[in-house]
Amino acid sequence: MKVTAATILFLLASVSLRAQGLFQFGLLPSLNLNQKLNKGWRLNYRVESRLSGAEGKFSEPLVSDARHELTDLSVIGSRKVGLNNTLAAGYLLRLEQSGVTQRTIQQYTLVSGYNAFRLAQRFSTDQTFSKGEAAEFRLRYRLSFDIPLNGQEVDDREFYLKINNEYLNSLQGGTYGLEVRVVPSLGFAFNDNSKIELGIDYRLSEFLKGPAESVFWLPLTWFIGL
């Protein structure tokens, strides 16, 4: 937990030091379907929309900008390769007014269980292709904590806390970029096959080459097991 707390403090300090930085916030509603197959295989289907609410500069008045930015449709197939290890690969289709973007995804996940929480590490790469733009290649690392708020396991009709901390390295047209994300969420498990999460998705980028850009999303995700 010390790593996550230190990262949050770093992000807040960065925003304070760059008061002229840009910001944006909005909603991220999504539906996440998980289907178990034979021999440890699993398919994940996800639909997520990005709804912008406002944007501007920290030093200037708030500017309303309510609009639908995009919708992502993705499918990822995964298979356990050990007791707590999973390999996955998938495809994402991004629908925007400016056109269609395609992305291929590769992931490796390692999960460790402890008495009071569950720790998951995800290493992933993806390649994004869109018309009129150079291909983007990203290397990502995400650290996640799942913490039950009642007892040592999440049972039916109980709340839990999830904290994600992710670092995204990107290379596009010879230009390197780094984005840092911190996502604390409160979840509620209806049962083993249905749960919902609401959180704050904070993203910090552009701080390596100019005024930082801060993006605040409110993700609302419904997970359903098929």
QUIKAJO-V689173 format. One record per residue. N is the residue number from 1. PHI is phi in degrees with one decimal (999 if undefined). PSI is psi as a letter, one per 40 degrees, with the letter a starting at -180 (* if undefined). Layout:
N/PHI/PSI + N/PHI/PSI
This chain:
1/999/d + 2/-65.1/d + 3/-63.0/d + 4/-65.7/d + 5/-62.5/d + 6/-64.9/d + 7/-65.2/d + 8/-60.6/d + 9/-63.9/d + 10/-63.4/d + 11/-65.0/d + 12/-64.0/d + 13/-66.0/d + 14/-63.2/d + 15/-64.3/d + 16/-63.7/d + 17/-72.9/d + 18/-117.5/g + 19/-64.3/e + 20/-86.4/e + 21/-65.5/i + 22/-84.7/i + 23/-144.9/i + 24/-153.9/i + 25/-146.7/i + 26/-178.4/a + 27/-112.3/i + 28/-129.9/g + 29/-76.4/i + 30/-151.8/i + 31/-122.3/h + 32/-122.3/h + 33/-109.0/h + 34/-117.8/h + 35/-121.1/h + 36/-84.5/h + 37/-117.4/a + 38/-78.1/i + 39/58.5/f + 40/80.3/e + 41/-84.3/i + 42/-147.9/i + 43/-117.3/h + 44/-119.6/h + 45/-111.9/h + 46/-137.2/h + 47/-124.0/h + 48/-138.1/h + 49/-113.8/i + 50/-116.9/h + 51/-116.2/h + 52/-75.3/i + 53/-112.1/d + 54/-162.7/i + 55/-156.6/i + 56/155.5/a + 57/-116.9/i + 58/-61.6/d + 59/-90.7/e + 60/-123.9/i + 61/-61.1/i + 62/-65.8/h + 63/-115.5/h + 64/-70.0/h + 65/-147.5/g + 66/-74.5/h + 67/-165.5/i + 68/-88.4/h + 69/-86.2/d + 70/-167.5/i + 71/-133.6/h + 72/-105.1/h + 73/-120.3/h + 74/-138.6/i + 75/-138.3/h + 76/-131.5/h + 77/-101.5/h + 78/-136.3/i + 79/-147.6/h + 80/-70.5/h + 81/-118.2/e + 82/-174.4/a + 83/-60.6/d + 84/-128.0/e + 85/-112.2/i + 86/-138.3/h + 87/-106.5/i + 88/-146.5/i + 89/-149.8/i + 90/-162.3/a + 91/-141.9/h + 92/-125.6/h + 93/-117.8/h + 94/-105.9/h + 95/-107.8/h + 96/-131.1/i + 97/-63.2/d + 98/-77.3/e + 99/145.5/a + 100/-112.4/h + 101/-116.8/i + 102/-118.6/i + 103/-141.1/h + 104/-104.4/i + 105/-133.4/h + 106/-132.8/h + 107/-141.7/i + 108/-135.1/h + 109/-124.5/h + 110/-124.2/h + 111/-116.2/h + 112/-125.6/h + 113/-103.6/h + 114/-125.5/i + 115/-62.2/d + 116/-104.5/e + 117/-161.6/i + 118/-118.0/h + 119/-112.9/h + 120/-127.2/h + 121/-116.6/h + 122/-124.8/h + 123/-108.6/h + 124/-146.0/i + 125/-129.1/i + 126/-149.6/i + 127/-129.9/h + 128/-113.5/h + 129/-129.6/h + 130/-142.7/i + 131/-66.0/h + 132/84.1/e + 133/-129.9/i + 134/-68.6/i + 135/-62.3/i + 136/-111.9/h + 137/-119.4/h + 138/-126.4/i + 139/-121.5/h + 140/-126.1/i + 141/-134.3/h + 142/-126.5/h + 143/-114.4/h + 144/-127.5/h + 145/-118.5/h + 146/-112.9/h + 147/-125.9/h + 148/-64.7/i + 149/-96.5/e + 150/-136.7/h + 151/77.5/a + 152/-104.7/e + 153/-135.8/i + 154/-89.3/h + 155/-98.8/i + 156/-59.6/h + 157/59.1/f + 158/-131.6/i + 159/-92.0/i + 160/-148.4/i + 161/-113.1/h + 162/-127.0/h + 163/-128.3/h + 164/-110.2/h + 165/-131.5/h + 166/-130.7/i + 167/-123.4/h + 168/-115.9/h + 169/-99.2/h + 170/-129.7/i + 171/-135.4/h + 172/-142.0/h + 173/57.8/f + 174/81.4/e + 175/-104.8/h + 176/-94.7/i + 177/-138.2/i + 178/-132.2/h + 179/-125.7/h + 180/-115.3/h + 181/-124.6/h + 182/-129.6/h + 183/-132.6/g + 184/-84.6/h + 185/-137.8/i + 186/-106.8/h + 187/-115.7/i + 188/-135.2/h + 189/-96.9/h + 190/-70.4/d + 191/-163.5/a + 192/-65.1/d + 193/-110.4/e + 194/-154.1/h + 195/-150.9/i + 196/-133.7/i + 197/-132.2/h + 198/-131.3/h + 199/-152.1/a + 200/-126.2/h + 201/-103.6/h + 202/-103.2/h + 203/-124.8/h + 204/-117.5/h + 205/-145.7/i + 206/66.5/e + 207/-76.5/e + 208/-81.8/d + 209/-131.0/e + 210/172.7/a + 211/-56.7/h + 212/-65.9/i + 213/-115.2/h + 214/-109.9/h + 215/-123.4/h + 216/-115.4/h + 217/-111.8/i + 218/-110.0/g + 219/-79.1/h + 220/-125.6/h + 221/-122.6/h + 222/-111.3/h + 223/-100.9/h + 224/-129.9/h + 225/-93.5/h + 226/-96.0/*
